[in-house]
Amino acid sequence: MAANVASSQPVARPRLTDRFRAGRTRRLTLVVAPLGYGKTTLIEVWTSDLLREGYKVASVAFEEALRDKFERVAQALADLGMHFDEETGLTPLPNTSETEPGSSRRCFLVLDDFHEADDACRAFVQTALRGNDHGLHIILGSREPPGSPLTKLRMAELVNDFDTADLRFDLAEAHDLFRGDLSESELESYLERAEGWVAALQLLRQFGLGRDGPPPDFDQLAQFGEYLNEQYFGQLTCDQQTFLLQTAHVE
C-alpha cells in the first residue's frame, strides 16, 4: 500500500550524502534506525554513486530466511579481491593484481539488514574493523547497533555514524517527497505528526490523517492499522510483541 506520491524516484538527501562522501576514507559507515526510515534506499543511492565513480562494491542483504550468511559475506569479499580468516583477519587474495582497477583505492562492502546477521558475520565485522582494513570500507545498515565495540574506532574518527535523528526527513526533503502535492501548512502538519519518519509521512498522505477537516472514516483507520500490523508489528520478535501488548493503553 504505497503513498500517492508524484514520483517513485528516491528523494535527494545531499546533507546525508555529503557526510557519507566526506567519510569514505574511514573504515565504517554505520546507519542504524528502525524500520521505515529509508536506510536501504539511502544506502542504494550511495552504492550507485560509488559504482558510477568506478569503485569496487559488493553487497549482501541479510534476510531472516537467508541461509549460509557468512558464505555470502565470504563471496562478496572474494569479489572485492579479499579473503577473511579468524586467525589472519583480512588478506588480499594471492591472485589479486595490484594494477587491477580499484585495487589501489578503497573498496566497499555493503551489509544491509545486519540485525538479521548471524554470529559468524558479527565476528567477521568485529575482527575486520580491528585489524588491517586493506582498503576496505564497510557500509552497515541495521535496525539495531551491531554489537561490536566501536568506541576506540569512533575516538580515532574511523566511524561515520548515521542514526534515527539524522534520517528523519526535514521540511525540504518532505517537500521533495510529495513534489508540491501538499500545501505548506499541510506539509508542516504531516512532518510534525510523523516526526520525520518517512514511512509515517507516506501513510499520513495515503490516508489523509494529517489534514484539517473531517476525521478519517473507520475503513481508512482499519487499513492504516492493517498496514502497520503487517509491516511493523509483524516484523518484531515474539518478546517485543508481547511487551507492546502488555504495556498498551488500549486493546
N, C-alpha and C positions, 0 to 999 in steps of 0.2 A: 504494500500500500504506500505508494510514493507520494510525496508532496507535489502539488501542482505548481511547479516552478517553470520558468520560461526556458531554461536550458539545463541539460544534464552535464555540461562541462564543469570540471572542478572549479571552485571559487579560488581565484588567485589570492595567495596569502603571503605577500612579499615580506612582511615583518618576521614570519617564521622561516621562510626560505632563505632570506639573507642571513639569519642566525645560523642556519644549517651550513650554508656555504662558508661562513667565517670559521666554522668549527670542523671543517673536513680534515684538517691536519691532526685532529685529536684521535684517540683510539675508539671512542664510543659515542654514538648519538643515541640517547635514551628517551623514548616517547612513551610516557605512562599516563593513561587516563581511562576512565570507564568506557563501556560500550557506547557508541553513538557520538563520539567527539571528533570523528574524522581522522583517526590515526592512520588507518590503512590508505585512505585517499591521499593524505599528505605525503606518506612515505612513497607511494606510487609516483607522485609528481616529482619528488626528489630523485627517485630511481630513473625516471625518464630523462631528467636533466643530466644525470651522470652519464647515461648511455649516449646521449646526444653529444656530450663533450668528449667521448672516447674512453671513458673509464671502464674498467672491467668490473662487472657487477654480477653477483649470484644471489638468488633469493630462495628462502624456504618459508612457507606459510604453514605454521603448526595448526592442525585441526585436531579436535578431540579424538576422532577416529583414525587419525594418521598412524600407520604402523611404521616401524623401523625409523624412528625420528632421527636418531643420531646418524644412521646411514645416509639420510637425506642431507644432513649437515656435512658429512664427510664428502659426499659427491659434489656439493656446492663448493667446498674448499678445493677439491681437485679441479673444478672448472676454473678456479682462480689461480691454479698452479701451486697449491699448498697441501700439506698433509699435517694431521694432528695426531699426536701420541701423548698419553698421560705422562710419560716419563720425560720425553724430549720437548713436549709442547708443540708449537707451530714450527714447521720447517718447510722450506721450498722443495717442491718435487725435483728429483735429480735431473729430469729431462726438461725442466723449465729453462728456456733460453733467456739470458739477461737482455737480449735485444728484442724479445717478444714485445709487441705493442702493449703498453701499460705495465710492463714488469718493473720499470724504474720509477713508477709513481704509485700512489696509493690505489688499492682496490677495495671493493666494498662488499661485505656480506650482510644481506638483509635477513633478519629473523623476525617475522611478524607473528602476532598472536602468541607471544612467547610464554604467556601464562599457561598454555597447553603443552609446553615442553616437558620432557622427562628429565630425570636426574642426570643422565649422561650428557644431555645437551647443556644443562645448567653448569655441570662441572667443566665442560669444554669452555664456556664463556668465561668462567672464573679463572681458569688456567691461562686462556689466551690473552686476557686483559692484563694478567700479572706478569707474563713473560715478554719475550721479544715479539713485537707485533709483525715484523717483516713487511711493513707497509699496509697491513690490513686494518680497515676501519669497519667496525660492526655497527649496523643500524638496527636497533632493537625496539620493536613495538609491543606493548603489553598492557593489560588491564591492571596489573599489579607490579610492584617492584620486583626485579629479577632475583633477588635474594643474595646476590654477590656483594661482598664488601667493597664499596666504591669510594669510601671517604678519602683514602690516600690518593686515588686517581683524581678525585674532584679537587683536592688541595693542589695537585700538580697541574690542574687545568687540562685534564685529558678526557673529561666527560662533558658532552654538550646535552644539557637536560631540558626536556620539554614536558610540562605537566598539565594538569587539567586547567589551571589558570591561564596558561599560555594558549591552549587550544580553544578556549571559549571564543566564539565569534564576537568581534566588535561591531560597531554600527556600520562601518564601511563594508565589512565582509557580509553582514546580513543584507545590506542594500544590494550587493552584487549577487547574493544567493537568489533574491527574488526579482532581480532585473527591473526594478522600478514598478513592480506589480502592486506594491503597497504604498499607501500614503506615508509621510514622515511620521505622523502620530501613531499609525498602526504599527509601523516598523519598530518604533521605540517601545511600544506596548508589548509586542511579541518578544523583543530582545530582553526586556525586563522580566517577563514571566518565565522565559526559557533559561534565563541566567547564562546566555551564550551557548547553551547546549544545542548543537546543530540538529540532532535528531528531534529534539523538542520543538525547535523552530519549524521544522518541516511538518510535524504533527499539528502544531497550532495553526499553521497555514492551511493544512489539508481540511481540518475540521472547523475552522473559523472560531476557535476557542479563545482567541485573543482580541477579537473585535468588540467594540462598543455596540450596544443594541441588545436584541432579544437573546436569551441564553440558548445554547445548543439543545436540540431535542434529544430524546432518550436514545434513538438509533445512533446518532453521532457519538454520544458518550460510550455506548456499548462497543462500537467499532474501535474507538480510541482505546478502551480497556483491553479488547481482544488483541490489538496490536502490541500493547505494552506487555501483556502476558506472554505472547509468542516470542517477541524479540528481546525482551529484557528479563522478566521474572523467570521465564522458562529456561534461560541460559545460566541461572545461578545454581549452585550446588544445593543439595537437599538441606544441609545445615543452614545455609543462608536463607533459603525459602522459609524454613521453619522459624527462624529468628524473626524474619519480617512479619510473618503471620501472627506470631505470638506477641509482637510489640505494636501491631497495627491498632489504630484508634477506632477503625470500623471493620466490619466483617468483610 
